[in-house]
């Protein structure tokens, strides 16, 4: 459903409709404009982020280039993939590649990238990260980066279906729509950010449900593997002509 913004004319006191446009129609460039907006104002993505670097390309054996690499308020690495229009862009696949490549990144490398990006020293970069995280010491980076897909339009059912499916497996991936609106009789545009996935109003609830489902799935898998192991052990004993029967609780790891 298309959303509209209304501006009230101070002279006539009449509301004027401001219709959404597309980045392509108003001449916005992906790197020269959209990327720079996010770098200067990362809060456009719906949360506090510290931009570490942009156009990151230090991937072994690959010429890929990550749009924006950031850190969230919890000290988790964030992969930001930007598109003017996400439709048929394979933005989700690109971002997953980047997340995999960056999953082994250490904090020392992150500090070095921030220092190069800000043209500062490593000590200054370290202090900036600590100040952002509100901590006295640099934390250790985890191996599960988050992903944020941001675009002027997220109207792509294949992409959103893939994102929702990935989230069901515990992958922290979000979609943010940055809708531009053309001001009437003016060259100015209004940029309206909106988190599409997960829905902000139900974010905490959805995350708790997703985490519960992932935990349950892992427990079921572990129980199944334990049961299969005990069955295999029983079969091997019986092949030796020994009467053997497994008893107990396989989920507890004993027979």
C-alpha positions as a Markdown table, in Angstrom:
| # | Residue | x | y | z |
|---|---|---|---|---|
| 1 | Unk | 0.0 | 0.0 | 0.0 |
| 2 | Unk | 1.4 | 3.4 | -1.1 |
| 3 | Unk | 1.9 | 5.9 | 1.7 |
| 4 | Unk | 1.6 | 9.6 | 1.3 |
| 5 | Unk | 2.8 | 12.7 | 3.2 |
| 6 | Unk | 0.8 | 15.9 | 3.3 |
| 7 | Unk | 2.3 | 19.4 | 3.7 |
| 8 | Unk | -0.1 | 22.1 | 4.9 |
| 9 | Unk | 0.3 | 25.3 | 2.8 |
| 10 | Unk | 0.6 | 28.2 | 5.3 |
| 11 | Unk | -1.2 | 30.6 | 2.9 |
| 12 | Unk | -4.2 | 28.5 | 1.9 |
| 13 | Unk | -4.1 | 26.2 | 5.0 |
| 14 | Unk | -4.8 | 23.4 | 2.5 |
| 15 | Unk | -2.9 | 20.1 | 2.7 |
| 16 | Unk | -0.8 | 19.3 | -0.4 |
| 17 | Unk | 0.0 | 15.6 | -1.2 |
| 18 | Unk | 3.7 | 14.8 | -1.4 |
| 19 | Unk | 3.9 | 11.6 | -3.5 |
| 20 | Unk | 6.7 | 9.1 | -3.2 |
| 21 | Unk | 9.3 | 9.0 | -6.0 |
| 22 | Unk | 12.1 | 6.6 | -6.9 |
| 23 | Unk | 15.8 | 7.3 | -6.5 |
| 24 | Unk | 16.2 | 6.7 | -10.2 |
| 25 | Unk | 13.6 | 9.2 | -11.2 |
| 26 | Unk | 15.1 | 12.0 | -9.1 |
| 27 | Unk | 18.7 | 11.2 | -10.1 |
| 28 | Unk | 20.0 | 9.8 | -6.8 |
| 29 | Unk | 23.2 | 7.8 | -7.2 |
| 30 | Unk | 23.9 | 4.7 | -5.1 |
| 31 | Unk | 27.5 | 5.5 | -4.0 |
| 32 | Unk | 27.7 | 9.3 | -4.5 |
| 33 | Unk | 24.4 | 10.0 | -2.7 |
| 34 | Unk | 22.8 | 7.1 | -0.8 |
| 35 | Unk | 26.0 | 5.6 | 0.6 |
| 36 | Unk | 27.2 | 9.1 | 1.7 |
| 37 | Unk | 23.8 | 9.8 | 3.4 |
| 38 | Unk | 24.1 | 6.5 | 5.4 |
| 39 | Unk | 27.8 | 7.1 | 6.3 |
| 40 | Unk | 27.0 | 10.6 | 7.6 |
| 41 | Unk | 23.7 | 9.7 | 9.2 |
| 42 | Unk | 23.7 | 5.9 | 10.0 |
| 43 | Unk | 20.6 | 6.4 | 12.2 |
| 44 | Unk | 18.7 | 6.4 | 8.9 |
| 45 | Unk | 18.9 | 2.6 | 9.3 |
| 46 | Unk | 16.7 | 2.7 | 12.4 |
| 47 | Unk | 19.3 | 2.3 | 15.1 |
| 48 | Unk | 22.6 | 3.6 | 16.6 |
| 49 | Unk | 25.5 | 2.4 | 14.4 |
| 50 | Unk | 29.2 | 3.3 | 14.2 |
| 51 | Unk | 30.4 | 3.3 | 10.7 |
| 52 | Unk | 33.8 | 1.6 | 10.5 |
| 53 | Unk | 34.5 | 1.9 | 6.7 |
| 54 | Unk | 32.8 | 1.9 | 3.3 |
| 55 | Unk | 33.5 | 0.2 | 0.0 |
| 56 | Unk | 35.4 | -2.5 | 1.9 |
| 57 | Unk | 37.1 | -4.9 | -0.6 |
| 58 | Unk | 39.7 | -6.8 | 1.4 |
| 59 | Unk | 38.3 | -10.2 | 0.6 |
| 60 | Unk | 40.7 | -13.0 | -0.3 |
| 61 | Unk | 40.2 | -14.2 | -3.9 |
| 62 | Unk | 37.3 | -11.9 | -4.6 |
| 63 | Unk | 36.8 | -8.5 | -6.2 |
| 64 | Unk | 33.5 | -7.9 | -4.3 |
| 65 | Unk | 33.0 | -4.5 | -2.5 |
| 66 | Unk | 31.0 | -4.2 | 0.7 |
| 67 | Unk | 29.0 | -0.9 | 0.8 |
| 68 | Unk | 29.2 | -0.1 | 4.5 |
| 69 | Unk | 30.8 | -2.0 | 7.5 |
| 70 | Unk | 29.5 | -0.9 | 10.9 |
| 71 | Unk | 29.3 | -1.8 | 14.5 |
| 72 | Unk | 26.0 | -1.8 | 16.5 |
| 73 | Unk | 25.5 | -0.7 | 20.1 |
| 74 | Unk | 26.0 | -4.3 | 21.3 |
| 75 | Unk | 29.4 | -4.6 | 19.6 |
| 76 | Unk | 28.2 | -6.8 | 16.8 |
| 77 | Unk | 29.5 | -6.4 | 13.3 |
| 78 | Unk | 26.9 | -5.1 | 10.8 |
| 79 | Unk | 27.0 | -5.6 | 7.1 |
| 80 | Unk | 25.1 | -2.9 | 5.3 |
| 81 | Unk | 24.1 | -3.5 | 1.6 |
| 82 | Unk | 22.6 | -0.5 | -0.2 |
| 83 | Unk | 20.5 | -0.5 | -3.3 |
| 84 | Unk | 18.5 | 2.2 | -5.1 |
| 85 | Unk | 15.8 | -0.5 | -5.7 |
| 86 | Unk | 16.1 | -3.9 | -4.1 |
| 87 | Unk | 13.9 | -5.6 | -6.8 |
| 88 | Unk | 15.7 | -8.4 | -8.5 |
| 89 | Unk | 19.0 | -7.1 | -7.1 |
| 90 | Unk | 20.1 | -10.3 | -5.3 |
| 91 | Unk | 21.0 | -7.9 | -2.4 |
| 92 | Unk | 20.3 | -10.7 | 0.1 |
| 93 | Unk | 22.7 | -13.1 | -1.5 |
| 94 | Unk | 25.4 | -10.4 | -1.8 |
| 95 | Unk | 25.0 | -9.5 | 1.9 |
| 96 | Unk | 25.3 | -13.1 | 3.0 |
| 97 | Unk | 28.5 | -13.5 | 1.1 |
| 98 | Unk | 29.9 | -10.4 | 2.8 |
| 99 | Unk | 28.8 | -11.7 | 6.2 |
| 100 | Unk | 30.5 | -15.0 | 5.7 |
| 101 | Unk | 33.7 | -13.2 | 4.5 |
| 102 | Unk | 33.7 | -10.9 | 7.6 |
| 103 | Unk | 32.7 | -13.6 | 10.1 |
| 104 | Unk | 36.4 | -14.2 | 10.9 |
| 105 | Unk | 37.3 | -10.5 | 11.3 |
| 106 | Unk | 39.1 | -9.7 | 14.6 |
| 107 | Unk | 38.8 | -6.4 | 16.6 |
| 108 | Unk | 42.3 | -5.4 | 15.8 |
| 109 | Unk | 41.4 | -5.4 | 12.1 |
| 110 | Unk | 38.3 | -3.4 | 12.8 |
| 111 | Unk | 40.3 | -0.8 | 14.7 |
| 112 | Unk | 42.8 | -0.5 | 11.8 |
| 113 | Unk | 39.9 | -0.1 | 9.3 |
| 114 | Unk | 38.3 | 2.7 | 11.4 |
| 115 | Unk | 41.7 | 4.4 | 11.8 |
| 116 | Unk | 42.2 | 4.4 | 8.0 |
| 117 | Unk | 38.7 | 5.5 | 7.3 |
| 118 | Unk | 38.9 | 8.4 | 9.8 |
| 119 | Unk | 42.5 | 9.2 | 9.0 |
| 120 | Unk | 43.3 | 8.8 | 12.7 |
| 121 | Unk | 45.6 | 6.7 | 14.9 |
| 122 | Unk | 44.7 | 3.2 | 16.1 |
| 123 | Unk | 44.6 | 4.6 | 19.6 |
| 124 | Unk | 42.0 | 7.2 | 18.6 |
| 125 | Unk | 40.0 | 4.6 | 16.7 |
| 126 | Unk | 40.0 | 2.3 | 19.8 |
| 127 | Unk | 38.8 | 5.2 | 22.0 |
| 128 | Unk | 36.0 | 6.0 | 19.5 |
| 129 | Unk | 34.8 | 2.4 | 19.5 |
| 130 | Unk | 34.9 | 2.2 | 23.3 |
| 131 | Unk | 33.1 | 5.5 | 23.6 |
| 132 | Unk | 30.4 | 4.4 | 21.2 |
| 133 | Unk | 30.0 | 1.1 | 23.0 |
| 134 | Unk | 30.1 | 2.8 | 26.4 |
| 135 | Unk | 32.8 | 0.5 | 27.7 |
| 136 | Unk | 36.3 | 0.8 | 29.0 |
| 137 | Unk | 37.8 | -2.1 | 26.9 |
| 138 | Unk | 37.4 | -3.3 | 23.4 |
| 139 | Unk | 35.2 | -6.4 | 23.2 |
| 140 | Unk | 35.9 | -9.5 | 21.2 |
| 141 | Unk | 34.1 | -9.7 | 17.9 |
| 142 | Unk | 31.7 | -12.6 | 17.5 |
| 143 | Unk | 31.5 | -14.7 | 14.3 |
| 144 | Unk | 27.9 | -14.0 | 13.5 |
| 145 | Unk | 27.7 | -10.6 | 11.8 |
| 146 | Unk | 24.3 | -8.9 | 11.3 |
| 147 | Unk | 22.9 | -7.9 | 8.0 |
| 148 | Unk | 20.9 | -4.7 | 7.0 |
| 149 | Unk | 19.5 | -4.4 | 3.5 |
| 150 | Unk | 18.6 | -0.8 | 2.8 |
| 151 | Unk | 17.0 | 0.5 | -0.4 |
| 152 | Unk | 14.6 | 3.1 | -1.9 |
| 153 | Unk | 12.1 | 0.3 | -2.4 |
| 154 | Unk | 11.9 | -3.2 | -0.8 |
| 155 | Unk | 9.0 | -4.2 | -2.9 |
| 156 | Unk | 10.4 | -7.6 | -3.8 |
| 157 | Unk | 8.5 | -10.7 | -2.5 |
| 158 | Unk | 11.4 | -13.0 | -3.4 |
| 159 | Unk | 13.8 | -10.9 | -1.3 |
| 160 | Unk | 11.4 | -10.5 | 1.7 |
| 161 | Unk | 10.5 | -14.2 | 1.7 |
| 162 | Unk | 14.2 | -15.1 | 1.7 |
| 163 | Unk | 14.9 | -12.7 | 4.6 |
| 164 | Unk | 12.0 | -14.1 | 6.7 |
| 165 | Unk | 13.2 | -17.6 | 6.0 |
| 166 | Unk | 16.8 | -16.8 | 7.0 |
| 167 | Unk | 15.5 | -15.2 | 10.2 |
| 168 | Unk | 13.7 | -18.4 | 11.1 |
| 169 | Unk | 17.2 | -20.0 | 11.3 |
| 170 | Unk | 18.6 | -17.4 | 13.6 |
| 171 | Unk | 20.2 | -15.1 | 11.0 |
| 172 | Unk | 19.9 | -11.5 | 12.1 |
| 173 | Unk | 19.0 | -9.8 | 8.8 |
| 174 | Unk | 16.8 | -6.7 | 8.5 |
| 175 | Unk | 15.3 | -4.7 | 5.7 |
| 176 | Unk | 15.0 | -0.9 | 5.8 |
| 177 | Unk | 13.1 | 1.1 | 3.2 |
| 178 | Unk | 14.4 | 4.6 | 2.5 |
| 179 | Unk | 11.5 | 6.2 | 0.6 |
| 180 | Unk | 12.1 | 9.5 | -1.1 |
| 181 | Unk | 9.3 | 12.0 | -1.5 |
| 182 | Unk | 9.4 | 14.9 | -4.0 |
| 183 | Unk | 8.4 | 18.2 | -2.5 |
| 184 | Unk | 5.8 | 20.1 | -4.6 |
| 185 | Unk | 7.3 | 23.0 | -6.6 |
| 186 | Unk | 10.7 | 22.5 | -5.0 |
| 187 | Unk | 13.9 | 20.6 | -5.8 |
| 188 | Unk | 14.0 | 19.3 | -2.2 |
| 189 | Unk | 13.2 | 15.8 | -1.3 |
| 190 | Unk | 12.0 | 14.2 | 1.9 |
| 191 | Unk | 13.7 | 11.0 | 2.9 |
| 192 | Unk | 11.5 | 8.7 | 5.1 |
| 193 | Unk | 13.2 | 5.6 | 6.6 |
| 194 | Unk | 11.1 | 2.7 | 7.7 |
| 195 | Unk | 12.2 | -0.7 | 9.1 |
| 196 | Unk | 10.2 | -3.3 | 7.0 |
| 197 | Unk | 11.6 | -6.5 | 8.6 |
| 198 | Unk | 11.3 | -7.0 | 11.5 |
| 199 | Unk | 8.2 | -4.9 | 12.1 |
| 200 | Unk | 9.3 | -2.4 | 14.8 |
| 201 | Unk | 6.1 | -2.7 | 16.8 |
| 202 | Unk | 6.6 | -6.5 | 17.2 |
| 203 | Unk | 10.4 | -6.6 | 17.0 |
| 204 | Unk | 11.1 | -7.9 | 20.5 |
| 205 | Unk | 8.3 | -10.4 | 20.3 |
| 206 | Unk | 9.4 | -11.7 | 16.9 |
| 207 | Unk | 13.0 | -12.0 | 18.0 |
| 208 | Unk | 12.1 | -14.0 | 21.1 |
| 209 | Unk | 9.9 | -16.3 | 19.0 |
| 210 | Unk | 12.7 | -16.8 | 16.4 |
| 211 | Unk | 15.3 | -17.5 | 19.1 |
| 212 | Unk | 12.9 | -20.1 | 20.7 |
| 213 | Unk | 12.3 | -21.8 | 17.4 |
| 214 | Unk | 16.1 | -22.0 | 16.7 |
| 215 | Unk | 16.8 | -23.4 | 20.1 |
| 216 | Unk | 14.0 | -26.0 | 19.8 |
| 217 | Unk | 15.3 | -27.0 | 16.4 |
| 218 | Unk | 18.8 | -27.5 | 17.7 |
| 219 | Unk | 17.6 | -29.5 | 20.7 |
| 220 | Unk | 15.6 | -31.8 | 18.4 |
| 221 | Unk | 18.6 | -32.3 | 16.2 |
| 222 | Unk | 20.9 | -33.1 | 19.1 |
| 223 | Unk | 18.3 | -35.6 | 20.5 |
| 224 | Unk | 17.9 | -37.2 | 17.1 |
| 225 | Unk | 21.7 | -37.6 | 16.7 |
| 226 | Unk | 21.9 | -39.1 | 20.2 |
| 227 | Unk | 19.2 | -41.6 | 19.5 |
| 228 | Unk | 20.8 | -42.6 | 16.2 |
| 229 | Unk | 24.1 | -43.2 | 17.9 |
| 230 | Unk | 22.6 | -45.4 | 20.6 |
| 231 | Unk | 20.8 | -47.4 | 17.9 |
| 232 | Unk | 24.0 | -47.9 | 16.0 |
| 233 | Unk | 25.9 | -49.1 | 19.1 |
| 234 | Unk | 23.1 | -51.6 | 19.8 |
| 235 | Unk | 23.2 | -53.0 | 16.3 |
| 236 | Unk | 27.0 | -53.4 | 16.5 |
| 237 | Unk | 26.8 | -55.4 | 19.8 |
| 238 | Unk | 24.0 | -57.6 | 18.3 |
| 239 | Unk | 26.2 | -58.3 | 15.3 |
| 240 | Unk | 28.7 | -59.8 | 17.7 |
| 241 | Unk | 26.1 | -62.3 | 18.9 |
| 242 | Unk | 25.7 | -60.4 | 22.2 |
| 243 | Unk | 22.1 | -59.7 | 23.4 |
| 244 | Unk | 22.1 | -56.0 | 23.9 |
| 245 | Unk | 19.3 | -53.5 | 24.6 |
| 246 | Unk | 19.6 | -49.8 | 25.1 |
| 247 | Unk | 17.7 | -48.2 | 27.9 |
| 248 | Unk | 17.6 | -44.8 | 29.6 |
| 249 | Unk | 17.2 | -41.3 | 28.2 |
| 250 | Unk | 19.2 | -40.7 | 25.0 |
| 251 | Unk | 18.7 | -36.9 | 25.4 |
| 252 | Unk | 20.8 | -37.1 | 28.6 |
| 253 | Unk | 23.7 | -38.7 | 26.8 |
| 254 | Unk | 23.8 | -42.1 | 28.6 |
| 255 | Unk | 22.4 | -45.6 | 28.3 |
